[in-house]
Amino acid sequence: MGSVLLLFSVLCIAVGTWKLIGYLKEKKPDTNKYLWTAVTSAGVVLFLLLKIFSDP
């Protein structure tokens, strides 16, 4: 279960960062920027929670 959550968190971070970089390169204001910021942040929080609870 932990490996699935780890894969999901890394996927969220990768896709969210990729989309955010695309929006920053376009320099167009868009409401989806907040969605991808939330996805990236959720991935980081999930990764940190996995690291905290998996270490003894």
A tleap script that builds the chain and sets N, CA, C and O, in Angstrom:
source leaprc.protein.ff14SB
mol = sequence {
  NMET GLY SER VAL LEU LEU LEU PHE SER VAL
  LEU CYS ILE ALA VAL GLY THR TRP LYS LEU
  ILE GLY TYR LEU LYS GLU LYS LYS PRO ASP
  THR ASN LYS TYR LEU TRP THR ALA VAL THR
  SER ALA GLY VAL VAL LEU PHE LEU LEU LEU
  LYS ILE PHE SER ASP CPRO
}
set mol.1.N position { 0.821 -1.192 0.000 }
set mol.1.CA position { 0.000 0.000 0.000 }
set mol.1.C position { 0.867 1.258 0.000 }
set mol.1.O position { 0.547 2.253 -0.651 }
set mol.2.N position { 1.964 1.192 0.740 }
set mol.2.CA position { 2.846 2.353 0.812 }
set mol.2.C position { 3.514 2.662 -0.512 }
set mol.2.O position { 3.723 3.827 -0.850 }
set mol.3.N position { 3.849 1.624 -1.260 }
set mol.3.CA position { 4.494 1.861 -2.552 }
set mol.3.C position { 3.520 2.469 -3.565 }
set mol.3.O position { 3.920 3.253 -4.426 }
set mol.4.N position { 2.244 2.102 -3.455 }
set mol.4.CA position { 1.228 2.682 -4.349 }
set mol.4.C position { 1.040 4.162 -4.030 }
set mol.4.O position { 0.951 4.987 -4.939 }
set mol.5.N position { 0.981 4.499 -2.745 }
set mol.5.CA position { 0.855 5.906 -2.353 }
set mol.5.C position { 2.091 6.716 -2.727 }
set mol.5.O position { 1.989 7.882 -3.109 }
set mol.6.N position { 3.252 6.090 -2.616 }
set mol.6.CA position { 4.479 6.767 -3.020 }
set mol.6.C position { 4.472 7.048 -4.517 }
set mol.6.O position { 4.832 8.145 -4.944 }
set mol.7.N position { 4.071 6.081 -5.303 }
set mol.7.CA position { 3.976 6.275 -6.752 }
set mol.7.C position { 2.962 7.359 -7.090 }
set mol.7.O position { 3.210 8.191 -7.962 }
set mol.8.N position { 1.831 7.354 -6.410 }
set mol.8.CA position { 0.803 8.366 -6.642 }
set mol.8.C position { 1.311 9.759 -6.285 }
set mol.8.O position { 1.055 10.714 -7.018 }
set mol.9.N position { 2.026 9.888 -5.170 }
set mol.9.CA position { 2.528 11.203 -4.773 }
set mol.9.C position { 3.587 11.717 -5.747 }
set mol.9.O position { 3.600 12.902 -6.079 }
set mol.10.N position { 4.465 10.842 -6.201 }
set mol.10.CA position { 5.483 11.255 -7.170 }
set mol.10.C position { 4.830 11.635 -8.496 }
set mol.10.O position { 5.267 12.578 -9.155 }
set mol.11.N position { 3.799 10.916 -8.884 }
set mol.11.CA position { 3.069 11.243 -10.110 }
set mol.11.C position { 2.376 12.596 -9.995 }
set mol.11.O position { 2.384 13.379 -10.945 }
set mol.12.N position { 1.781 12.872 -8.849 }
set mol.12.CA position { 1.137 14.179 -8.631 }
set mol.12.C position { 2.153 15.313 -8.711 }
set mol.12.O position { 1.891 16.351 -9.318 }
set mol.13.N position { 3.299 15.107 -8.102 }
set mol.13.CA position { 4.337 16.137 -8.112 }
set mol.13.C position { 4.838 16.364 -9.532 }
set mol.13.O position { 5.011 17.508 -9.952 }
set mol.14.N position { 5.073 15.287 -10.273 }
set mol.14.CA position { 5.628 15.413 -11.620 }
set mol.14.C position { 4.640 16.096 -12.572 }
set mol.14.O position { 5.010 17.025 -13.291 }
set mol.15.N position { 3.408 15.643 -12.575 }
set mol.15.CA position { 2.412 16.206 -13.499 }
set mol.15.C position { 2.081 17.644 -13.117 }
set mol.15.O position { 1.980 18.514 -13.982 }
set mol.16.N position { 1.914 17.890 -11.826 }
set mol.16.CA position { 1.594 19.250 -11.384 }
set mol.16.C position { 2.698 20.242 -11.708 }
set mol.16.O position { 2.428 21.360 -12.148 }
set mol.17.N position { 3.934 19.835 -11.493 }
set mol.17.CA position { 5.064 20.715 -11.802 }
set mol.17.C position { 5.181 20.952 -13.301 }
set mol.17.O position { 5.459 22.068 -13.739 }
set mol.18.N position { 4.971 19.903 -14.083 }
set mol.18.CA position { 5.037 20.025 -15.541 }
set mol.18.C position { 3.983 21.006 -16.058 }
set mol.18.O position { 4.273 21.838 -16.919 }
set mol.19.N position { 2.756 20.906 -15.530 }
set mol.19.CA position { 1.690 21.819 -15.950 }
set mol.19.C position { 1.971 23.248 -15.491 }
set mol.19.O position { 1.729 24.198 -16.237 }
set mol.20.N position { 2.480 23.407 -14.269 }
set mol.20.CA position { 2.776 24.752 -13.767 }
set mol.20.C position { 3.874 25.423 -14.578 }
set mol.20.O position { 3.790 26.617 -14.865 }
set mol.21.N position { 4.899 24.670 -14.948 }
set mol.21.CA position { 5.963 25.241 -15.776 }
set mol.21.C position { 5.404 25.660 -17.132 }
set mol.21.O position { 5.798 26.692 -17.674 }
set mol.22.N position { 4.494 24.869 -17.676 }
set mol.22.CA position { 3.860 25.230 -18.946 }
set mol.22.C position { 3.065 26.523 -18.839 }
set mol.22.O position { 3.111 27.361 -19.740 }
set mol.23.N position { 2.327 26.687 -17.726 }
set mol.23.CA position { 1.565 27.919 -17.543 }
set mol.23.C position { 2.473 29.122 -17.338 }
set mol.23.O position { 2.163 30.219 -17.802 }
set mol.24.N position { 3.586 28.926 -16.651 }
set mol.24.CA position { 4.500 30.043 -16.436 }
set mol.24.C position { 5.200 30.457 -17.727 }
set mol.24.O position { 5.493 31.636 -17.921 }
set mol.25.N position { 5.468 29.501 -18.606 }
set mol.25.CA position { 6.093 29.841 -19.881 }
set mol.25.C position { 5.130 30.593 -20.790 }
set mol.25.O position { 5.555 31.466 -21.546 }
set mol.26.N position { 3.834 30.269 -20.730 }
set mol.26.CA position { 2.845 30.946 -21.566 }
set mol.26.C position { 2.566 32.363 -21.074 }
set mol.26.O position { 2.219 33.244 -21.860 }
set mol.27.N position { 2.719 32.574 -19.775 }
set mol.27.CA position { 2.470 33.873 -19.139 }
set mol.27.C position { 1.050 34.358 -19.372 }
set mol.27.O position { 0.810 35.556 -19.516 }
set mol.28.N position { 0.114 33.425 -19.407 }
set mol.28.CA position { -1.291 33.787 -19.515 }
set mol.28.C position { -1.968 33.485 -18.182 }
set mol.28.O position { -1.755 32.422 -17.599 }
set mol.29.N position { -2.784 34.423 -17.702 }
set mol.29.CA position { -3.508 34.126 -16.456 }
set mol.29.C position { -4.555 33.041 -16.717 }
set mol.29.O position { -5.334 33.124 -17.667 }
set mol.30.N position { -4.555 32.040 -15.868 }
set mol.30.CA position { -5.478 30.938 -16.058 }
set mol.30.C position { -5.910 30.404 -14.699 }
set mol.30.O position { -5.130 30.393 -13.747 }
set mol.31.N position { -7.154 29.966 -14.620 }
set mol.31.CA position { -7.642 29.450 -13.348 }
set mol.31.C position { -7.116 28.053 -13.063 }
set mol.31.O position { -7.123 27.625 -11.908 }
set mol.32.N position { -6.663 27.332 -14.073 }
set mol.32.CA position { -6.134 25.998 -13.856 }
set mol.32.C position { -4.809 26.008 -13.104 }
set mol.32.O position { -4.383 24.983 -12.572 }
set mol.33.N position { -4.158 27.170 -13.060 }
set mol.33.CA position { -2.893 27.259 -12.338 }
set mol.33.C position { -3.091 26.902 -10.865 }
set mol.33.O position { -2.236 26.254 -10.261 }
set mol.34.N position { -4.211 27.320 -10.293 }
set mol.34.CA position { -4.483 27.024 -8.892 }
set mol.34.C position { -4.777 25.538 -8.681 }
set mol.34.O position { -4.419 24.974 -7.647 }
set mol.35.N position { -5.417 24.915 -9.645 }
set mol.35.CA position { -5.681 23.485 -9.563 }
set mol.35.C position { -4.380 22.698 -9.549 }
set mol.35.O position { -4.203 21.800 -8.726 }
set mol.36.N position { -3.467 23.033 -10.460 }
set mol.36.CA position { -2.210 22.290 -10.532 }
set mol.36.C position { -1.287 22.610 -9.365 }
set mol.36.O position { -0.459 21.784 -8.982 }
set mol.37.N position { -1.424 23.802 -8.799 }
set mol.37.CA position { -0.687 24.116 -7.576 }
set mol.37.C position { -1.190 23.247 -6.433 }
set mol.37.O position { -0.401 22.757 -5.624 }
set mol.38.N position { -2.493 23.058 -6.367 }
set mol.38.CA position { -3.066 22.210 -5.321 }
set mol.38.C position { -2.663 20.748 -5.512 }
set mol.38.O position { -2.393 20.052 -4.533 }
set mol.39.N position { -2.618 20.278 -6.749 }
set mol.39.CA position { -2.223 18.894 -7.013 }
set mol.39.C position { -0.770 18.676 -6.612 }
set mol.39.O position { -0.439 17.668 -5.987 }
set mol.40.N position { 0.088 19.613 -6.968 }
set mol.40.CA position { 1.500 19.506 -6.608 }
set mol.40.C position { 1.683 19.555 -5.091 }
set mol.40.O position { 2.462 18.786 -4.528 }
set mol.41.N position { 0.971 20.451 -4.444 }
set mol.41.CA position { 1.073 20.568 -2.986 }
set mol.41.C position { 0.571 19.307 -2.297 }
set mol.41.O position { 1.167 18.859 -1.318 }
set mol.42.N position { -0.511 18.734 -2.794 }
set mol.42.CA position { -1.029 17.497 -2.214 }
set mol.42.C position { -0.027 16.357 -2.376 }
set mol.42.O position { 0.129 15.534 -1.474 }
set mol.43.N position { 0.647 16.306 -3.511 }
set mol.43.CA position { 1.671 15.291 -3.720 }
set mol.43.C position { 2.828 15.445 -2.758 }
set mol.43.O position { 3.335 14.454 -2.232 }
set mol.44.N position { 3.249 16.670 -2.522 }
set mol.44.CA position { 4.356 16.924 -1.583 }
set mol.44.C position { 3.945 16.558 -0.164 }
set mol.44.O position { 4.719 15.939 0.566 }
set mol.45.N position { 2.733 16.935 0.233 }
set mol.45.CA position { 2.262 16.619 1.581 }
set mol.45.C position { 2.132 15.113 1.765 }
set mol.45.O position { 2.520 14.582 2.806 }
set mol.46.N position { 1.596 14.422 0.775 }
set mol.46.CA position { 1.474 12.967 0.860 }
set mol.46.C position { 2.842 12.309 0.949 }
set mol.46.O position { 3.025 11.368 1.721 }
set mol.47.N position { 3.797 12.787 0.176 }
set mol.47.CA position { 5.160 12.245 0.232 }
set mol.47.C position { 5.771 12.447 1.611 }
set mol.47.O position { 6.379 11.529 2.161 }
set mol.48.N position { 5.614 13.635 2.171 }
set mol.48.CA position { 6.185 13.909 3.495 }
set mol.48.C position { 5.507 13.077 4.577 }
set mol.48.O position { 6.170 12.600 5.497 }
set mol.49.N position { 4.191 12.900 4.475 }
set mol.49.CA position { 3.502 12.057 5.447 }
set mol.49.C position { 3.957 10.608 5.352 }
set mol.49.O position { 4.100 9.931 6.371 }
set mol.50.N position { 4.183 10.134 4.142 }
set mol.50.CA position { 4.697 8.772 3.983 }
set mol.50.C position { 6.083 8.627 4.604 }
set mol.50.O position { 6.378 7.616 5.242 }
set mol.51.N position { 6.933 9.636 4.417 }
set mol.51.CA position { 8.274 9.583 4.998 }
set mol.51.C position { 8.213 9.629 6.532 }
set mol.51.O position { 8.980 8.932 7.197 }
set mol.52.N position { 7.321 10.431 7.089 }
set mol.52.CA position { 7.224 10.554 8.543 }
set mol.52.C position { 6.727 9.249 9.156 }
set mol.52.O position { 7.284 8.779 10.148 }
set mol.53.N position { 5.685 8.662 8.573 }
set mol.53.CA position { 5.082 7.477 9.177 }
set mol.53.C position { 5.805 6.184 8.829 }
set mol.53.O position { 5.590 5.172 9.495 }
set mol.54.N position { 6.647 6.186 7.817 }
set mol.54.CA position { 7.344 4.945 7.459 }
set mol.54.C position { 8.678 4.792 8.190 }
set mol.54.O position { 9.158 3.670 8.354 }
set mol.55.N position { 9.278 5.885 8.628 }
set mol.55.CA position { 10.550 5.801 9.355 }
set mol.55.C position { 10.293 5.470 10.825 }
set mol.55.O position { 9.353 5.990 11.425 }
set mol.56.N position { 11.125 4.607 11.403 }
set mol.56.CA position { 10.929 4.240 12.820 }
set mol.56.C position { 11.324 5.348 13.768 }
set mol.56.O position { 11.215 5.188 14.984 }
savepdb mol mol.pdb
quit
